[in-house]
Amino acid sequence: MFTSVDSNKKKLEHPCNENVQFHQPFNNSIIKESKFGIANQIENLLSQNDEYTKLQLTIFGITFIFSILLALITGIFLGFTFGLSILIGAIAGIFYLRLLAKSVGKLGKESSGVSKLQLLVPVCLFIFASKLGSLDIFPAMIGFFIYKPSLILYFSRS
């Protein structure tokens, strides 16, 4: 199936008894350990069972669904550029909310204050939207603040 070279022996090895047509299960621990950072964070987030993590996931889900619906509706009625700007702003808002939740989660354990790193997200969104001609600044900022109605919707339910 594969020809491998042992650099120490300088000898070619070819497994001749394996049938190429049948797929054998591939279990490589190196691939499992070298996951991307985002995939690893999502796996860690989903594996935890505390209430704060469940709250985060619920709010992120509500915000994501609400932002997709709003982007589709505005994209249909007000134009593709307007809808795309709202969607990109909403993604930046979800990223901002994730950074804020991560910073709040560390309070008391690792830090005594909330990090200011998440404040770069709206600044970068504004610069990105102003430099890129295919995005509008105002809808991107509206999209960025979509997480606020999602929070109000979540916490107003009783």
SVG drawing of the C-alpha trace seen along z (x, -y; Angstrom):
<svg xmlns="http://www.w3.org/2000/svg" viewBox="-41 -54 62 65">
<polyline fill="none" stroke="black" stroke-width="0.4" points="0.0,0.0 2.7,-2.5 6.4,-2.4 8.3,-3.6 12.0,-4.3 13.9,-3.7 16.6,-6.4 18.8,-4.4 18.9,-1.3 18.4,-3.0 16.2,-0.1 12.8,-0.2 9.9,1.6 6.7,2.4 3.9,4.2 2.9,6.7 0.2,8.6 -2.2,5.7 -5.1,5.3 -5.4,1.8 -9.1,1.9 -10.1,2.5 -9.8,-0.5 -8.3,0.4 -9.1,-1.9 -6.5,-4.5 -5.7,-5.2 -2.8,-7.8 -2.3,-9.5 -0.2,-12.3 -3.2,-13.5 -5.4,-13.4 -2.9,-15.5 -2.3,-18.1 -5.8,-19.5 -6.4,-23.1 -6.7,-25.6 -10.4,-26.3 -11.3,-22.7 -9.5,-22.0 -11.3,-24.9 -14.7,-23.7 -14.0,-20.2 -12.9,-21.6 -16.0,-23.8 -18.4,-20.9 -16.7,-18.5 -17.3,-20.6 -20.5,-20.2 -20.7,-23.3 -23.5,-25.8 -21.4,-28.7 -20.3,-26.7 -23.9,-25.7 -24.9,-29.3 -22.2,-30.4 -23.2,-27.8 -26.8,-28.8 -26.1,-32.5 -23.7,-31.8 -26.3,-29.6 -29.1,-32.2 -26.8,-34.9 -25.6,-32.9 -29.2,-31.9 -30.5,-35.4 -27.6,-36.9 -28.1,-34.4 -31.8,-35.2 -31.2,-38.9 -28.5,-38.7 -30.7,-36.7 -33.7,-39.0 -31.7,-42.1 -29.8,-40.5 -33.1,-39.8 -34.9,-43.1 -32.0,-45.6 -29.3,-44.1 -26.5,-41.6 -23.9,-44.0 -26.1,-45.1 -26.7,-41.5 -23.1,-40.5 -22.0,-43.5 -24.4,-42.5 -23.3,-38.9 -19.6,-39.8 -20.4,-42.3 -22.4,-39.6 -19.5,-37.1 -17.2,-39.8 -19.8,-40.3 -19.8,-36.6 -16.0,-36.6 -16.1,-39.6 -18.6,-37.8 -16.5,-34.7 -13.4,-36.7 -15.4,-38.5 -16.8,-35.2 -13.4,-33.7 -12.0,-36.7 -15.0,-36.6 -14.5,-32.8 -10.9,-33.5 -11.9,-36.0 -10.9,-34.9 -9.0,-31.8 -6.2,-33.3 -6.8,-37.1 -8.3,-39.8 -9.7,-41.9 -11.3,-41.6 -8.9,-41.7 -9.0,-44.6 -8.1,-42.4 -11.7,-42.0 -11.9,-45.8 -9.7,-45.3 -12.5,-43.4 -14.9,-46.4 -11.9,-48.6 -10.6,-46.0 -14.1,-45.5 -14.5,-49.3 -11.1,-49.5 -11.8,-46.4 -15.2,-47.7 -13.9,-51.2 -11.0,-49.9 -12.9,-47.2 -15.2,-48.6 -17.6,-45.7 -18.7,-46.2 -20.6,-49.0 -19.6,-50.4 -23.1,-51.1 -24.6,-47.6 -21.4,-45.9 -21.7,-47.8 -25.4,-46.9 -24.4,-43.3 -21.7,-43.6 -24.3,-44.5 -26.7,-41.6 -25.4,-39.8 -27.2,-42.4 -30.7,-41.5 -29.8,-37.9 -28.7,-38.4 -31.9,-40.4 -34.0,-37.6 -32.2,-34.9 -32.4,-36.6 -35.9,-38.0 -37.4,-34.5 -38.6,-33.3"/>
</svg>
